[in-house]
Amino acid sequence: MVIDERDHRFDGRSSSAWAKYADDFRGVTVPWTLGLSAAIGVMLMLSREIFRQRDAACGK
């Protein structure tokens, strides 16, 4: 049986190369996403504090 290797590759990469790429991509995106959500949480907390102080100064 003859197997044409070109039919089993995507963009010149073997499936194991794509699997390694996907693992590396996940390794980068998960911490980045967690860092982004933490940064958004901090910004929300700070904005609430700013509005709370503003409302206290205005007598609301």
Predicted model as a PDB file, atoms N, CA, C, CB and O in Angstrom, pLDDT in the B-factor column:
MODEL        1                                                                  
ATOM      1  N   MET A   1       0.842  -1.172   0.000  1.00 53.00           N  
ATOM      2  CA  MET A   1       0.000   0.000   0.000  1.00 53.00           C  
ATOM      3  C   MET A   1       0.893   1.243   0.000  1.00 53.00           C  
ATOM      4  CB  MET A   1      -0.961  -0.006   1.219  1.00 53.00           C  
ATOM      5  O   MET A   1       1.831   1.342   0.791  1.00 53.00           O  
ATOM      6  N   VAL A   2       0.602   2.160  -0.867  1.00 55.00           N  
ATOM      7  CA  VAL A   2       1.379   3.388  -0.983  1.00 55.00           C  
ATOM      8  C   VAL A   2       0.570   4.529  -0.373  1.00 55.00           C  
ATOM      9  CB  VAL A   2       1.744   3.690  -2.474  1.00 55.00           C  
ATOM     10  O   VAL A   2      -0.611   4.697  -0.676  1.00 55.00           O  
ATOM     11  N   ILE A   3       1.220   5.309   0.488  1.00 51.00           N  
ATOM     12  CA  ILE A   3       0.552   6.445   1.120  1.00 51.00           C  
ATOM     13  C   ILE A   3       1.208   7.712   0.618  1.00 51.00           C  
ATOM     14  CB  ILE A   3       0.617   6.359   2.680  1.00 51.00           C  
ATOM     15  O   ILE A   3       2.427   7.871   0.688  1.00 51.00           O  
ATOM     16  N   ASP A   4       0.388   8.604   0.115  1.00 52.00           N  
ATOM     17  CA  ASP A   4       0.888   9.894  -0.350  1.00 52.00           C  
ATOM     18  C   ASP A   4       0.961  10.818   0.859  1.00 52.00           C  
ATOM     19  CB  ASP A   4      -0.028  10.499  -1.483  1.00 52.00           C  
ATOM     20  O   ASP A   4      -0.074  11.239   1.376  1.00 52.00           O  
ATOM     21  N   GLU A   5       2.167  11.140   1.317  1.00 53.00           N  
ATOM     22  CA  GLU A   5       2.356  11.964   2.508  1.00 53.00           C  
ATOM     23  C   GLU A   5       1.742  13.359   2.360  1.00 53.00           C  
ATOM     24  CB  GLU A   5       3.835  12.088   2.817  1.00 53.00           C  
ATOM     25  O   GLU A   5       1.325  13.954   3.353  1.00 53.00           O  
ATOM     26  N   ARG A   6       1.683  13.879   1.153  1.00 55.00           N  
ATOM     27  CA  ARG A   6       1.134  15.214   0.956  1.00 55.00           C  
ATOM     28  C   ARG A   6      -0.337  15.285   1.353  1.00 55.00           C  
ATOM     29  CB  ARG A   6       1.299  15.638  -0.493  1.00 55.00           C  
ATOM     30  O   ARG A   6      -0.815  16.343   1.763  1.00 55.00           O  
ATOM     31  N   ASP A   7      -1.055  14.177   1.236  1.00 52.00           N  
ATOM     32  CA  ASP A   7      -2.464  14.171   1.607  1.00 52.00           C  
ATOM     33  C   ASP A   7      -2.665  14.204   3.116  1.00 52.00           C  
ATOM     34  CB  ASP A   7      -3.143  12.955   1.028  1.00 52.00           C  
ATOM     35  O   ASP A   7      -3.756  14.526   3.585  1.00 52.00           O  
ATOM     36  N   HIS A   8      -1.630  13.876   3.878  1.00 51.00           N  
ATOM     37  CA  HIS A   8      -1.754  13.786   5.326  1.00 51.00           C  
ATOM     38  C   HIS A   8      -1.143  14.971   6.053  1.00 51.00           C  
ATOM     39  CB  HIS A   8      -1.116  12.525   5.809  1.00 51.00           C  
ATOM     40  O   HIS A   8      -0.961  14.925   7.270  1.00 51.00           O  
ATOM     41  N   ARG A   9      -0.829  16.016   5.335  1.00 50.00           N  
ATOM     42  CA  ARG A   9      -0.208  17.183   5.956  1.00 50.00           C  
ATOM     43  C   ARG A   9      -1.036  18.427   5.667  1.00 50.00           C  
ATOM     44  CB  ARG A   9       1.238  17.367   5.451  1.00 50.00           C  
ATOM     45  O   ARG A   9      -1.690  18.540   4.631  1.00 50.00           O  
ATOM     46  N   PHE A  10      -0.987  19.342   6.602  1.00 53.00           N  
ATOM     47  CA  PHE A  10      -1.661  20.615   6.440  1.00 53.00           C  
ATOM     48  C   PHE A  10      -0.599  21.690   6.443  1.00 53.00           C  
ATOM     49  CB  PHE A  10      -2.722  20.857   7.555  1.00 53.00           C  
ATOM     50  O   PHE A  10       0.142  21.833   7.415  1.00 53.00           O  
ATOM     51  N   ASP A  11      -0.521  22.431   5.385  1.00 57.00           N  
ATOM     52  CA  ASP A  11       0.441  23.520   5.273  1.00 57.00           C  
ATOM     53  C   ASP A  11       1.875  23.027   5.485  1.00 57.00           C  
ATOM     54  CB  ASP A  11       0.109  24.619   6.281  1.00 57.00           C  
ATOM     55  O   ASP A  11       2.712  23.747   6.028  1.00 57.00           O  
ATOM     56  N   GLY A  12       2.144  21.820   5.062  1.00 59.00           N  
ATOM     57  CA  GLY A  12       3.494  21.288   5.158  1.00 59.00           C  
ATOM     58  C   GLY A  12       3.883  20.792   6.539  1.00 59.00           C  
ATOM     59  O   GLY A  12       5.038  20.420   6.744  1.00 59.00           O  
ATOM     60  N   ARG A  13       2.964  20.774   7.492  1.00 59.00           N  
ATOM     61  CA  ARG A  13       3.266  20.310   8.845  1.00 59.00           C  
ATOM     62  C   ARG A  13       2.598  18.965   9.086  1.00 59.00           C  
ATOM     63  CB  ARG A  13       2.803  21.342   9.899  1.00 59.00           C  
ATOM     64  O   ARG A  13       1.491  18.712   8.609  1.00 59.00           O  
ATOM     65  N   SER A  14       3.274  18.120   9.822  1.00 67.00           N  
ATOM     66  CA  SER A  14       2.673  16.844  10.183  1.00 67.00           C  
ATOM     67  C   SER A  14       1.652  17.073  11.291  1.00 67.00           C  
ATOM     68  CB  SER A  14       3.756  15.821  10.628  1.00 67.00           C  
ATOM     69  O   SER A  14       1.630  18.133  11.917  1.00 67.00           O  
ATOM     70  N   SER A  15       0.814  16.077  11.525  1.00 72.00           N  
ATOM     71  CA  SER A  15      -0.204  16.227  12.562  1.00 72.00           C  
ATOM     72  C   SER A  15       0.436  16.384  13.931  1.00 72.00           C  
ATOM     73  CB  SER A  15      -1.154  15.028  12.560  1.00 72.00           C  
ATOM     74  O   SER A  15      -0.106  17.083  14.787  1.00 72.00           O  
ATOM     75  N   SER A  16       1.589  15.740  14.156  1.00 80.00           N  
ATOM     76  CA  SER A  16       2.251  15.897  15.451  1.00 80.00           C  
ATOM     77  C   SER A  16       2.787  17.317  15.617  1.00 80.00           C  
ATOM     78  CB  SER A  16       3.393  14.879  15.598  1.00 80.00           C  
ATOM     79  O   SER A  16       2.801  17.844  16.729  1.00 80.00           O  
ATOM     80  N   ALA A  17       3.231  17.944  14.514  1.00 78.00           N  
ATOM     81  CA  ALA A  17       3.687  19.331  14.592  1.00 78.00           C  
ATOM     82  C   ALA A  17       2.521  20.252  14.916  1.00 78.00           C  
ATOM     83  CB  ALA A  17       4.356  19.759  13.273  1.00 78.00           C  
ATOM     84  O   ALA A  17       2.673  21.197  15.691  1.00 78.00           O  
ATOM     85  N   TRP A  18       1.356  19.984  14.328  1.00 77.00           N  
ATOM     86  CA  TRP A  18       0.171  20.788  14.648  1.00 77.00           C  
ATOM     87  C   TRP A  18      -0.235  20.586  16.102  1.00 77.00           C  
ATOM     88  CB  TRP A  18      -1.001  20.426  13.715  1.00 77.00           C  
ATOM     89  O   TRP A  18      -0.649  21.538  16.764  1.00 77.00           O  
ATOM     90  N   ALA A  19      -0.123  19.358  16.608  1.00 80.00           N  
ATOM     91  CA  ALA A  19      -0.467  19.087  18.008  1.00 80.00           C  
ATOM     92  C   ALA A  19       0.471  19.846  18.941  1.00 80.00           C  
ATOM     93  CB  ALA A  19      -0.403  17.571  18.302  1.00 80.00           C  
ATOM     94  O   ALA A  19       0.027  20.398  19.948  1.00 80.00           O  
ATOM     95  N   LYS A  20       1.748  19.880  18.620  1.00 81.00           N  
ATOM     96  CA  LYS A  20       2.710  20.630  19.438  1.00 81.00           C  
ATOM     97  C   LYS A  20       2.400  22.117  19.377  1.00 81.00           C  
ATOM     98  CB  LYS A  20       4.160  20.365  18.967  1.00 81.00           C  
ATOM     99  O   LYS A  20       2.477  22.807  20.393  1.00 81.00           O  
ATOM    100  N   TYR A  21       2.052  22.619  18.202  1.00 78.00           N  
ATOM    101  CA  TYR A  21       1.695  24.026  18.041  1.00 78.00           C  
ATOM    102  C   TYR A  21       0.465  24.356  18.889  1.00 78.00           C  
ATOM    103  CB  TYR A  21       1.430  24.355  16.551  1.00 78.00           C  
ATOM    104  O   TYR A  21       0.420  25.393  19.552  1.00 78.00           O  
ATOM    105  N   ALA A  22      -0.531  23.467  18.864  1.00 79.00           N  
ATOM    106  CA  ALA A  22      -1.755  23.693  19.641  1.00 79.00           C  
ATOM    107  C   ALA A  22      -1.449  23.693  21.132  1.00 79.00           C  
ATOM    108  CB  ALA A  22      -2.812  22.618  19.317  1.00 79.00           C  
ATOM    109  O   ALA A  22      -1.991  24.515  21.871  1.00 79.00           O  
ATOM    110  N   ASP A  23      -0.589  22.783  21.585  1.00 78.00           N  
ATOM    111  CA  ASP A  23      -0.212  22.754  22.996  1.00 78.00           C  
ATOM    112  C   ASP A  23       0.504  24.032  23.393  1.00 78.00           C  
ATOM    113  CB  ASP A  23       0.673  21.544  23.290  1.00 78.00           C  
ATOM    114  O   ASP A  23       0.237  24.587  24.459  1.00 78.00           O  
ATOM    115  N   ASP A  24       1.412  24.505  22.548  1.00 79.00           N  
ATOM    116  CA  ASP A  24       2.123  25.750  22.833  1.00 79.00           C  
ATOM    117  C   ASP A  24       1.167  26.927  22.858  1.00 79.00           C  
ATOM    118  CB  ASP A  24       3.221  25.991  21.800  1.00 79.00           C  
ATOM    119  O   ASP A  24       1.282  27.806  23.713  1.00 79.00           O  
ATOM    120  N   PHE A  25       0.219  26.950  21.924  1.00 77.00           N  
ATOM    121  CA  PHE A  25      -0.749  28.035  21.851  1.00 77.00           C  
ATOM    122  C   PHE A  25      -1.606  28.071  23.112  1.00 77.00           C  
ATOM    123  CB  PHE A  25      -1.634  27.883  20.607  1.00 77.00           C  
ATOM    124  O   PHE A  25      -1.844  29.139  23.675  1.00 77.00           O  
ATOM    125  N   ARG A  26      -2.069  26.898  23.554  1.00 76.00           N  
ATOM    126  CA  ARG A  26      -2.850  26.824  24.789  1.00 76.00           C  
ATOM    127  C   ARG A  26      -2.024  27.268  25.982  1.00 76.00           C  
ATOM    128  CB  ARG A  26      -3.368  25.405  25.012  1.00 76.00           C  
ATOM    129  O   ARG A  26      -2.533  27.920  26.894  1.00 76.00           O  
ATOM    130  N   GLY A  27      -0.749  26.910  25.971  1.00 76.00           N  
ATOM    131  CA  GLY A  27       0.133  27.293  27.067  1.00 76.00           C  
ATOM    132  C   GLY A  27       0.312  28.796  27.177  1.00 76.00           C  
ATOM    133  O   GLY A  27       0.577  29.308  28.265  1.00 76.00           O  
ATOM    134  N   VAL A  28       0.173  29.507  26.075  1.00 72.00           N  
ATOM    135  CA  VAL A  28       0.313  30.957  26.085  1.00 72.00           C  
ATOM    136  C   VAL A  28      -1.025  31.627  26.349  1.00 72.00           C  
ATOM    137  CB  VAL A  28       0.896  31.448  24.762  1.00 72.00           C  
ATOM    138  O   VAL A  28      -1.086  32.592  27.110  1.00 72.00           O  
ATOM    139  N   THR A  29      -2.086  31.143  25.745  1.00 76.00           N  
ATOM    140  CA  THR A  29      -3.371  31.838  25.835  1.00 76.00           C  
ATOM    141  C   THR A  29      -4.025  31.714  27.197  1.00 76.00           C  
ATOM    142  CB  THR A  29      -4.306  31.315  24.792  1.00 76.00           C  
ATOM    143  O   THR A  29      -4.686  32.652  27.642  1.00 76.00           O  
ATOM    144  N   VAL A  30      -3.862  30.586  27.874  1.00 74.00           N  
ATOM    145  CA  VAL A  30      -4.528  30.421  29.170  1.00 74.00           C  
ATOM    146  C   VAL A  30      -3.995  31.429  30.189  1.00 74.00           C  
ATOM    147  CB  VAL A  30      -4.336  28.984  29.695  1.00 74.00           C  
ATOM    148  O   VAL A  30      -4.800  32.132  30.799  1.00 74.00           O  
ATOM    149  N   PRO A  31      -2.679  31.539  30.406  1.00 75.00           N  
ATOM    150  CA  PRO A  31      -2.204  32.555  31.352  1.00 75.00           C  
ATOM    151  C   PRO A  31      -2.541  33.975  30.899  1.00 75.00           C  
ATOM    152  CB  PRO A  31      -0.702  32.425  31.541  1.00 75.00           C  
ATOM    153  O   PRO A  31      -2.861  34.829  31.726  1.00 75.00           O  
ATOM    154  N   TRP A  32      -2.471  34.229  29.602  1.00 78.00           N  
ATOM    155  CA  TRP A  32      -2.781  35.567  29.090  1.00 78.00           C  
ATOM    156  C   TRP A  32      -4.230  35.908  29.381  1.00 78.00           C  
ATOM    157  CB  TRP A  32      -2.502  35.658  27.575  1.00 78.00           C  
ATOM    158  O   TRP A  32      -4.540  37.029  29.782  1.00 78.00           O  
ATOM    159  N   THR A  33      -5.124  34.936  29.177  1.00 81.00           N  
ATOM    160  CA  THR A  33      -6.550  35.155  29.429  1.00 81.00           C  
ATOM    161  C   THR A  33      -6.802  35.370  30.909  1.00 81.00           C  
ATOM    162  CB  THR A  33      -7.380  33.971  28.917  1.00 81.00           C  
ATOM    163  O   THR A  33      -7.583  36.244  31.285  1.00 81.00           O  
ATOM    164  N   LEU A  34      -6.144  34.576  31.759  1.00 83.00           N  
ATOM    165  CA  LEU A  34      -6.318  34.754  33.198  1.00 83.00           C  
ATOM    166  C   LEU A  34      -5.775  36.109  33.634  1.00 83.00           C  
ATOM    167  CB  LEU A  34      -5.619  33.623  33.973  1.00 83.00           C  
ATOM    168  O   LEU A  34      -6.370  36.770  34.486  1.00 83.00           O  
ATOM    169  N   GLY A  35      -4.659  36.525  33.061  1.00 85.00           N  
ATOM    170  CA  GLY A  35      -4.101  37.828  33.389  1.00 85.00           C  
ATOM    171  C   GLY A  35      -5.017  38.959  32.946  1.00 85.00           C  
ATOM    172  O   GLY A  35      -5.173  39.956  33.650  1.00 85.00           O  
ATOM    173  N   LEU A  36      -5.610  38.798  31.793  1.00 86.00           N  
ATOM    174  CA  LEU A  36      -6.527  39.817  31.282  1.00 86.00           C  
ATOM    175  C   LEU A  36      -7.764  39.913  32.166  1.00 86.00           C  
ATOM    176  CB  LEU A  36      -6.932  39.503  29.830  1.00 86.00           C  
ATOM    177  O   LEU A  36      -8.208  41.017  32.485  1.00 86.00           O  
ATOM    178  N   SER A  37      -8.323  38.786  32.562  1.00 88.00           N  
ATOM    179  CA  SER A  37      -9.513  38.820  33.415  1.00 88.00           C  
ATOM    180  C   SER A  37      -9.176  39.404  34.779  1.00 88.00           C  
ATOM    181  CB  SER A  37     -10.108  37.412  33.572  1.00 88.00           C  
ATOM    182  O   SER A  37     -10.006  40.093  35.371  1.00 88.00           O  
ATOM    183  N   ALA A  38      -7.978  39.144  35.291  1.00 89.00           N  
ATOM    184  CA  ALA A  38      -7.572  39.743  36.561  1.00 89.00           C  
ATOM    185  C   ALA A  38      -7.439  41.254  36.414  1.00 89.00           C  
ATOM    186  CB  ALA A  38      -6.243  39.134  37.051  1.00 89.00           C  
ATOM    187  O   ALA A  38      -7.851  42.002  37.300  1.00 89.00           O  
ATOM    188  N   ALA A  39      -6.871  41.704  35.310  1.00 90.00           N  
ATOM    189  CA  ALA A  39      -6.714  43.140  35.075  1.00 90.00           C  
ATOM    190  C   ALA A  39      -8.078  43.821  34.954  1.00 90.00           C  
ATOM    191  CB  ALA A  39      -5.879  43.391  33.804  1.00 90.00           C  
ATOM    192  O   ALA A  39      -8.271  44.924  35.466  1.00 90.00           O  
ATOM    193  N   ILE A  40      -9.007  43.176  34.288  1.00 92.00           N  
ATOM    194  CA  ILE A  40     -10.357  43.737  34.168  1.00 92.00           C  
ATOM    195  C   ILE A  40     -11.016  43.814  35.543  1.00 92.00           C  
ATOM    196  CB  ILE A  40     -11.221  42.887  33.202  1.00 92.00           C  
ATOM    197  O   ILE A  40     -11.691  44.795  35.853  1.00 92.00           O  
ATOM    198  N   GLY A  41     -10.825  42.788  36.361  1.00 92.00           N  
ATOM    199  CA  GLY A  41     -11.375  42.797  37.714  1.00 92.00           C  
ATOM    200  C   GLY A  41     -10.824  43.950  38.545  1.00 92.00           C  
ATOM    201  O   GLY A  41     -11.565  44.600  39.283  1.00 92.00           O  
ATOM    202  N   VAL A  42      -9.524  44.203  38.425  1.00 92.00           N  
ATOM    203  CA  VAL A  42      -8.907  45.309  39.156  1.00 92.00           C  
ATOM    204  C   VAL A  42      -9.465  46.645  38.665  1.00 92.00           C  
ATOM    205  CB  VAL A  42      -7.370  45.276  38.997  1.00 92.00           C  
ATOM    206  O   VAL A  42      -9.761  47.529  39.468  1.00 92.00           O  
ATOM    207  N   MET A  43      -9.607  46.790  37.349  1.00 93.00           N  
ATOM    208  CA  MET A  43     -10.158  48.043  36.812  1.00 93.00           C  
ATOM    209  C   MET A  43     -11.590  48.274  37.289  1.00 93.00           C  
ATOM    210  CB  MET A  43     -10.118  48.029  35.278  1.00 93.00           C  
ATOM    211  O   MET A  43     -11.957  49.404  37.614  1.00 93.00           O  
ATOM    212  N   LEU A  44     -12.402  47.220  37.334  1.00 94.00           N  
ATOM    213  CA  LEU A  44     -13.772  47.362  37.827  1.00 94.00           C  
ATOM    214  C   LEU A  44     -13.796  47.754  39.296  1.00 94.00           C  
ATOM    215  CB  LEU A  44     -14.544  46.065  37.625  1.00 94.00           C  
ATOM    216  O   LEU A  44     -14.583  48.605  39.711  1.00 94.00           O  
ATOM    217  N   MET A  45     -12.924  47.123  40.079  1.00 93.00           N  
ATOM    218  CA  MET A  45     -12.865  47.445  41.499  1.00 93.00           C  
ATOM    219  C   MET A  45     -12.447  48.902  41.698  1.00 93.00           C  
ATOM    220  CB  MET A  45     -11.889  46.502  42.226  1.00 93.00           C  
ATOM    221  O   MET A  45     -13.027  49.599  42.530  1.00 93.00           O  
ATOM    222  N   LEU A  46     -11.457  49.366  40.953  1.00 93.00           N  
ATOM    223  CA  LEU A  46     -11.009  50.756  41.078  1.00 93.00           C  
ATOM    224  C   LEU A  46     -12.093  51.736  40.629  1.00 93.00           C  
ATOM    225  CB  LEU A  46      -9.734  50.978  40.258  1.00 93.00           C  
ATOM    226  O   LEU A  46     -12.292  52.775  41.259  1.00 93.00           O  
ATOM    227  N   SER A  47     -12.790  51.409  39.545  1.00 94.00           N  
ATOM    228  CA  SER A  47     -13.836  52.322  39.074  1.00 94.00           C  
ATOM    229  C   SER A  47     -14.974  52.406  40.084  1.00 94.00           C  
ATOM    230  CB  SER A  47     -14.376  51.868  37.705  1.00 94.00           C  
ATOM    231  O   SER A  47     -15.537  53.481  40.289  1.00 94.00           O  
ATOM    232  N   ARG A  48     -15.322  51.283  40.721  1.00 93.00           N  
ATOM    233  CA  ARG A  48     -16.361  51.323  41.755  1.00 93.00           C  
ATOM    234  C   ARG A  48     -15.930  52.214  42.912  1.00 93.00           C  
ATOM    235  CB  ARG A  48     -16.677  49.904  42.265  1.00 93.00           C  
ATOM    236  O   ARG A  48     -16.730  52.988  43.438  1.00 93.00           O  
ATOM    237  N   GLU A  49     -14.669  52.103  43.306  1.00 93.00           N  
ATOM    238  CA  GLU A  49     -14.151  52.915  44.401  1.00 93.00           C  
ATOM    239  C   GLU A  49     -14.160  54.397  44.031  1.00 93.00           C  
ATOM    240  CB  GLU A  49     -12.730  52.469  44.771  1.00 93.00           C  
ATOM    241  O   GLU A  49     -14.504  55.241  44.858  1.00 93.00           O  
ATOM    242  N   ILE A  50     -13.789  54.713  42.809  1.00 91.00           N  
ATOM    243  CA  ILE A  50     -13.800  56.106  42.353  1.00 91.00           C  
ATOM    244  C   ILE A  50     -15.211  56.669  42.396  1.00 91.00           C  
ATOM    245  CB  ILE A  50     -13.227  56.218  40.929  1.00 91.00           C  
ATOM    246  O   ILE A  50     -15.421  57.783  42.874  1.00 91.00           O  
ATOM    247  N   PHE A  51     -16.180  55.906  41.898  1.00 91.00           N  
ATOM    248  CA  PHE A  51     -17.564  56.383  41.909  1.00 91.00           C  
ATOM    249  C   PHE A  51     -18.108  56.469  43.332  1.00 91.00           C  
ATOM    250  CB  PHE A  51     -18.452  55.463  41.064  1.00 91.00           C  
ATOM    251  O   PHE A  51     -18.894  57.366  43.634  1.00 91.00           O  
ATOM    252  N   ARG A  52     -17.705  55.556  44.206  1.00 91.00           N  
ATOM    253  CA  ARG A  52     -18.151  55.590  45.594  1.00 91.00           C  
ATOM    254  C   ARG A  52     -17.641  56.865  46.264  1.00 91.00           C  
ATOM    255  CB  ARG A  52     -17.663  54.334  46.361  1.00 91.00           C  
ATOM    256  O   ARG A  52     -18.387  57.545  46.968  1.00 91.00           O  
ATOM    257  N   GLN A  53     -16.353  57.186  46.040  1.00 91.00           N  
ATOM    258  CA  GLN A  53     -15.784  58.397  46.618  1.00 91.00           C  
ATOM    259  C   GLN A  53     -16.441  59.649  46.036  1.00 91.00           C  
ATOM    260  CB  GLN A  53     -14.274  58.436  46.382  1.00 91.00           C  
ATOM    261  O   GLN A  53     -16.690  60.616  46.756  1.00 91.00           O  
ATOM    262  N   ARG A  54     -16.715  59.629  44.753  1.00 90.00           N  
ATOM    263  CA  ARG A  54     -17.362  60.779  44.107  1.00 90.00           C  
ATOM    264  C   ARG A  54     -18.752  60.989  44.691  1.00 90.00           C  
ATOM    265  CB  ARG A  54     -17.448  60.575  42.571  1.00 90.00           C  
ATOM    266  O   ARG A  54     -19.138  62.118  44.994  1.00 90.00           O  
ATOM    267  N   ASP A  55     -19.501  59.910  44.849  1.00 90.00           N  
ATOM    268  CA  ASP A  55     -20.848  60.005  45.403  1.00 90.00           C  
ATOM    269  C   ASP A  55     -20.813  60.478  46.853  1.00 90.00           C  
ATOM    270  CB  ASP A  55     -21.560  58.653  45.308  1.00 90.00           C  
ATOM    271  O   ASP A  55     -21.680  61.242  47.278  1.00 90.00           O  
ATOM    272  N   ALA A  56     -19.817  60.029  47.611  1.00 89.00           N  
ATOM    273  CA  ALA A  56     -19.693  60.458  49.016  1.00 89.00           C  
ATOM    274  C   ALA A  56     -19.376  61.952  49.079  1.00 89.00           C  
ATOM    275  CB  ALA A  56     -18.587  59.638  49.752  1.00 89.00           C  
ATOM    276  O   ALA A  56     -19.883  62.652  49.956  1.00 89.00           O  
ATOM    277  N   ALA A  57     -18.547  62.445  48.166  1.00 89.00           N  
ATOM    278  CA  ALA A  57     -18.175  63.862  48.147  1.00 89.00           C  
ATOM    279  C   ALA A  57     -19.359  64.719  47.724  1.00 89.00           C  
ATOM    280  CB  ALA A  57     -16.984  64.098  47.202  1.00 89.00           C  
ATOM    281  O   ALA A  57     -19.479  65.862  48.165  1.00 89.00           O  
ATOM    282  N   CYS A  58     -20.236  64.188  46.877  1.00 88.00           N  
ATOM    283  CA  CYS A  58     -21.397  64.950  46.404  1.00 88.00           C  
ATOM    284  C   CYS A  58     -22.582  64.844  47.350  1.00 88.00           C  
ATOM    285  CB  CYS A  58     -21.808  64.472  45.025  1.00 88.00           C  
ATOM    286  O   CYS A  58     -23.591  65.524  47.164  1.00 88.00           O  
ATOM    287  N   GLY A  59     -22.464  63.991  48.368  1.00 81.00           N  
ATOM    288  CA  GLY A  59     -23.553  63.827  49.320  1.00 81.00           C  
ATOM    289  C   GLY A  59     -24.638  62.876  48.864  1.00 81.00           C  
ATOM    290  O   GLY A  59     -25.763  62.946  49.359  1.00 81.00           O  
ATOM    291  N   LYS A  60     -24.331  61.995  47.941  1.00 69.00           N  
ATOM    292  CA  LYS A  60     -25.337  61.051  47.439  1.00 69.00           C  
ATOM    293  C   LYS A  60     -25.362  59.798  48.297  1.00 69.00           C  
ATOM    294  CB  LYS A  60     -25.057  60.683  45.969  1.00 69.00           C  
ATOM    295  O   LYS A  60     -26.145  58.885  48.034  1.00 69.00           O  
TER     296      LYS A  60                                                      
ENDMDL                                                                          
END                                                                             
